[in-house]
Amino acid sequence: MKIFYLCNPAAHGGKGNKYFELIKNKFDLHKIEHESLKSEYAGHAIEIIQNLDFGKYDGIVVSGGDGTLFEAVNGYFANGSEKRIPLGVVPIGRGNAFARDLDLHPEKWEEAVDAVAGGKRKKVDVGFCKTGKESFYFINILGLGFVTDVAQTAFKLRALGHLSYIIGVLYRTIFLKAYSASFEIDGRKFENENVFVEISNSRYTGKDFLMAPGAEIDDGKLDVTSLKKLSRIKLLECLPKIFTGEHIKLKEVDSFKAEKIRVSTSPVKLLTPDGQLTGTTPISVECLPGAIEVFVK
């Protein structure tokens, strides 16, 4: 087996760098041949994987968080190689939400390398989004509205770690303002005054938010969670329920499984695919069933 291993040294506030040699040594213990590289800037992983000759390898492994995986997936689908190879993730980032659905966790990162060595694979779904002149793939989640506003604030305060999200929630709650949203969910059309929309492939977002408790990464559908207009006090009462998935039972929350989704908003809203900040509404999203193979335990 020959693997191309790509490390994001900036993952988890720069902690990703310390895993580079550890993971390479683990490959050596498994007698896995590997070429190893570190990404150097935002978007670099896309460029590297897009230009790989997949024919030379039996798999790609990336170490990092959800943002690293986002770049890896977009580089993967931009690659023109005829041969398709599986993707492995060693979760060492802040969130690792998609890896969690594979039962892979940063405190047991060695198990992710063991999974690659074991060679077991699973086909999983991928989301594809078109927005204006831009398009991209996502494997975890795509958000807009309040969730993106919080992510913007948290990014500016990222040196504070998980506290940045708590501050982001409180800050954005003060300035909470609903917006008009129009939906088309597998042909069904409706409108409402909205606070946020999350389109999920996996169950979690971030480290602990169980945004879509019924989501499955291989069911051929994406899970849509939409929070309608509500008061600031009610929002703060609802937010803790996201840790347990109980929020989907609230009357202010709509939840759907869908293959194709269209959303437009007034005013235009920034998007958060897999924790990144890129693209704006209106959007057209579809689920690509079993579009990529991943290494699993």
C-alpha positions as CSV (number, residue, x, y, z in Angstrom):
1,M,0.0,0.0,0.0
2,K,1.2,3.5,-0.9
3,I,-0.4,6.6,0.7
4,F,-0.1,10.3,0.0
5,Y,-0.2,11.9,3.4
6,L,-1.0,15.6,3.7
7,C,-0.7,17.4,7.1
8,N,-2.3,20.8,7.9
9,P,0.2,22.2,10.4
10,A,-2.1,25.1,11.2
11,A,-4.9,22.8,12.4
12,H,-6.1,23.4,16.0
13,G,-4.3,26.7,16.3
14,G,-1.0,25.3,15.1
15,K,-1.0,22.1,17.1
16,G,-1.4,20.1,13.9
17,N,2.3,20.5,13.2
18,K,3.4,18.3,16.1
19,Y,1.5,15.3,14.7
20,F,3.3,15.3,11.4
21,E,6.2,13.1,12.5
22,L,4.0,11.0,14.8
23,I,1.7,10.0,12.0
24,K,4.5,9.3,9.6
25,N,6.1,7.0,12.3
26,K,2.8,5.3,12.7
27,F,2.6,4.6,8.9
28,D,6.2,3.2,9.2
29,L,5.1,0.8,12.0
30,H,2.4,-0.5,9.7
31,K,4.9,-0.8,6.9
32,I,2.8,1.6,4.7
33,E,4.8,3.4,2.0
34,H,4.0,7.1,2.0
35,E,4.8,10.4,0.5
36,S,4.3,13.2,3.0
37,L,3.7,16.9,2.7
38,K,2.6,19.9,4.8
39,S,0.1,22.5,3.4
40,E,1.4,26.0,3.7
41,Y,-1.6,28.4,3.4
42,A,-5.3,28.4,3.1
43,G,-6.4,26.7,-0.1
44,H,-3.1,24.9,-0.5
45,A,-4.5,21.5,0.2
46,I,-7.0,21.9,-2.7
47,E,-4.2,22.7,-5.0
48,I,-2.0,19.8,-3.9
49,I,-4.7,17.2,-4.1
50,Q,-6.1,18.6,-7.4
51,N,-2.7,18.1,-9.0
52,L,-1.9,14.7,-7.6
53,D,-1.6,11.7,-9.9
54,F,-4.0,9.3,-8.2
55,G,-2.6,6.5,-10.2
56,K,0.5,6.5,-8.0
57,Y,-1.3,5.9,-4.8
58,D,-3.7,3.6,-3.0
59,G,-5.2,6.3,-0.9
60,I,-5.0,9.9,0.4
61,V,-4.8,10.7,4.1
62,V,-5.1,14.2,5.6
63,S,-4.6,15.2,9.2
64,G,-6.4,18.3,10.4
65,G,-10.0,19.4,11.1
66,D,-13.2,19.9,9.2
67,G,-11.7,22.8,7.2
68,T,-8.8,20.6,6.1
69,L,-11.2,17.9,5.0
70,F,-13.2,20.5,3.1
71,E,-10.1,21.4,1.1
72,A,-9.2,17.8,0.6
73,V,-12.7,16.9,-0.8
74,N,-12.7,19.9,-3.1
75,G,-9.2,19.1,-4.4
76,Y,-10.3,15.5,-4.8
77,F,-13.3,16.3,-7.1
78,A,-11.2,18.8,-9.1
79,N,-8.7,16.1,-9.8
80,G,-8.9,14.7,-13.3
81,S,-7.2,11.3,-12.6
82,E,-9.2,8.4,-14.0
83,K,-8.4,6.2,-11.0
84,R,-10.4,7.0,-7.9
85,I,-8.8,6.3,-4.5
86,P,-10.2,6.3,-0.9
87,L,-9.7,9.2,1.5
88,G,-8.6,8.9,5.1
89,V,-8.8,11.5,7.8
90,V,-6.7,11.7,11.0
91,P,-8.8,14.1,13.2
92,I,-6.5,16.6,15.0
93,G,-8.5,19.8,14.5
94,R,-10.9,21.7,16.8
95,G,-14.1,20.2,15.5
96,N,-13.6,16.9,13.6
97,A,-17.4,16.6,13.1
98,F,-17.3,14.4,10.1
99,A,-14.7,12.1,11.6
100,R,-16.9,11.7,14.6
101,D,-19.5,10.0,12.4
102,L,-16.7,7.5,11.5
103,D,-16.1,6.9,15.2
104,L,-12.7,8.6,14.9
105,H,-11.6,11.0,17.6
106,P,-8.5,13.2,18.2
107,E,-7.7,11.7,21.5
108,K,-7.4,8.3,19.7
109,W,-5.9,9.6,16.5
110,E,-3.8,6.4,16.1
111,E,-7.0,4.5,15.4
112,A,-7.4,6.6,12.2
113,V,-4.1,5.4,10.9
114,D,-4.9,1.8,12.0
115,A,-8.1,2.2,9.9
116,V,-6.0,3.1,6.8
117,A,-3.7,0.1,7.4
118,G,-6.8,-2.2,7.7
119,G,-7.9,-1.1,4.3
120,K,-11.6,-1.2,5.1
121,R,-13.6,1.3,3.0
122,K,-17.1,2.8,3.0
123,K,-18.8,4.9,0.3
124,V,-20.3,8.1,1.8
125,D,-22.4,11.0,0.4
126,V,-21.1,14.4,-0.5
127,G,-23.0,17.7,-0.8
128,F,-22.6,19.8,-3.9
129,C,-23.5,23.5,-3.8
130,K,-23.9,26.1,-6.5
131,T,-23.9,29.7,-5.6
132,G,-23.7,32.4,-8.2
133,K,-20.5,31.8,-10.3
134,E,-19.0,29.6,-7.5
135,S,-19.5,25.9,-6.7
136,F,-18.0,23.7,-4.1
137,Y,-18.4,20.3,-2.3
138,F,-18.9,19.8,1.4
139,I,-18.9,16.6,3.4
140,N,-20.0,17.8,6.8
141,I,-22.4,20.7,6.9
142,L,-23.4,24.0,5.1
143,G,-24.8,26.8,7.2
144,L,-26.2,30.3,6.7
145,G,-27.8,33.0,8.9
146,F,-27.1,33.1,12.6
147,V,-24.7,30.1,12.5
148,T,-22.5,31.9,10.0
149,D,-22.6,35.1,11.9
150,V,-21.4,33.3,15.0
151,A,-18.7,31.6,13.0
152,Q,-17.5,34.9,11.7
153,T,-17.2,36.3,15.3
154,A,-15.6,33.1,16.6
155,F,-13.0,33.2,13.8
156,K,-11.9,36.7,14.9
157,L,-11.6,35.4,18.5
158,R,-10.1,31.9,17.6
159,A,-7.2,32.4,19.9
160,L,-9.7,31.9,22.8
161,G,-10.4,28.4,21.6
162,H,-14.0,27.0,22.3
163,L,-14.7,30.2,24.3
164,S,-14.8,32.1,21.0
165,Y,-18.0,30.3,20.0
166,I,-19.7,31.1,23.3
167,I,-18.8,34.8,23.0
168,G,-19.9,34.6,19.3
169,V,-23.3,33.3,20.3
170,L,-23.9,36.0,23.0
171,Y,-22.6,38.8,20.7
172,R,-24.7,37.8,17.7
173,T,-27.8,37.2,19.9
174,I,-27.7,40.9,20.9
175,F,-27.9,41.9,17.3
176,L,-30.3,39.1,16.2
177,K,-32.4,39.9,13.2
178,A,-34.5,37.5,11.2
179,Y,-34.5,37.5,7.4
180,S,-36.9,36.4,4.7
181,A,-36.1,32.9,3.2
182,S,-37.6,31.0,0.4
183,F,-37.1,27.2,0.2
184,E,-37.6,24.4,-2.4
185,I,-37.1,21.0,-0.7
186,D,-37.3,18.2,-3.3
187,G,-39.9,20.3,-5.2
188,R,-41.9,21.5,-2.2
189,K,-41.8,25.3,-1.9
190,F,-42.4,27.5,1.1
191,E,-41.3,30.7,2.8
192,N,-40.7,32.0,6.3
193,E,-38.9,34.5,8.5
194,N,-35.7,32.7,9.3
195,V,-32.8,32.8,11.8
196,F,-30.6,30.0,10.4
197,V,-30.4,27.1,8.0
198,E,-28.1,24.1,8.3
199,I,-27.8,21.5,5.6
200,S,-26.1,18.5,7.1
201,N,-24.5,15.3,5.8
202,S,-23.2,14.2,9.2
203,R,-24.8,14.6,12.6
204,Y,-22.5,17.0,14.3
205,T,-21.2,20.5,13.6
206,G,-18.2,21.9,15.5
207,K,-17.1,19.8,18.5
208,D,-20.3,19.1,20.3
209,F,-23.3,20.5,18.4
210,L,-25.7,17.6,17.5
211,M,-27.3,19.6,14.7
212,A,-28.8,16.8,12.7
213,P,-29.3,13.8,15.1
214,G,-31.0,11.7,12.3
215,A,-28.4,12.4,9.6
216,E,-26.6,9.4,8.0
217,I,-23.5,9.9,5.9
218,D,-24.6,7.1,3.5
219,D,-28.4,7.4,3.1
220,G,-28.4,9.4,-0.1
221,K,-30.0,12.4,1.5
222,L,-29.0,15.6,3.3
223,D,-30.7,16.8,6.5
224,V,-32.1,20.3,6.5
225,T,-32.5,22.1,9.9
226,S,-34.2,25.5,9.8
227,L,-34.8,27.8,12.7
228,K,-37.7,30.2,12.3
229,K,-38.0,33.7,13.7
230,L,-38.0,33.8,17.5
231,S,-37.1,36.2,20.4
232,R,-33.6,36.6,21.8
233,I,-34.6,35.0,25.1
234,K,-36.2,32.0,23.3
235,L,-33.1,31.6,21.2
236,L,-30.9,31.4,24.3
237,E,-33.3,28.9,25.8
238,C,-33.2,26.8,22.6
239,L,-29.4,26.8,22.0
240,P,-28.5,24.3,24.8
241,K,-30.8,21.7,23.2
242,I,-28.4,21.6,20.2
243,F,-25.9,19.7,22.4
244,T,-28.5,16.8,22.7
245,G,-30.4,17.1,19.4
246,E,-33.6,18.0,21.3
247,H,-33.9,21.2,19.3
248,I,-35.5,19.5,16.4
249,K,-38.6,18.9,18.5
250,L,-39.2,22.6,19.0
251,K,-42.1,24.2,17.1
252,E,-39.7,26.9,15.8
253,V,-37.6,24.2,14.1
254,D,-38.3,22.6,10.7
255,S,-36.4,19.4,9.8
256,F,-36.3,17.6,6.5
257,K,-34.4,15.0,4.6
258,A,-33.8,15.9,1.0
259,E,-31.9,15.1,-2.2
260,K,-32.1,18.6,-3.7
261,I,-32.5,21.9,-1.9
262,R,-32.8,25.5,-3.0
263,V,-32.6,28.5,-0.6
264,S,-32.8,32.2,-1.4
265,T,-32.8,35.0,1.2
266,S,-33.4,38.7,1.6
267,P,-30.9,40.1,2.3
268,V,-28.1,38.0,0.8
269,K,-26.4,35.7,3.4
270,L,-22.8,34.5,3.7
271,L,-22.3,30.7,3.8
272,T,-20.4,28.4,6.1
273,P,-19.5,25.1,4.4
274,D,-17.6,22.8,6.7
275,G,-16.6,25.7,8.9
276,Q,-15.2,27.9,6.1
277,L,-16.6,31.3,5.1
278,T,-17.3,31.3,1.3
279,G,-20.2,31.9,-1.1
280,T,-23.6,33.6,-0.7
281,T,-27.3,32.9,-1.2
282,P,-29.1,32.0,-3.3
283,I,-27.9,28.4,-3.3
284,S,-28.7,25.2,-5.1
285,V,-27.6,22.1,-3.2
286,E,-27.8,18.4,-4.0
287,C,-26.7,15.2,-2.4
288,L,-24.2,13.1,-4.4
289,P,-24.9,9.5,-3.0
290,G,-21.8,7.4,-2.3
291,A,-19.6,9.9,-4.2
292,I,-16.4,9.2,-2.3
293,E,-14.8,6.2,-0.4
294,V,-13.3,6.8,3.0
295,F,-11.2,4.5,5.2
296,V,-13.2,3.2,8.2
297,K,-12.5,1.2,11.3
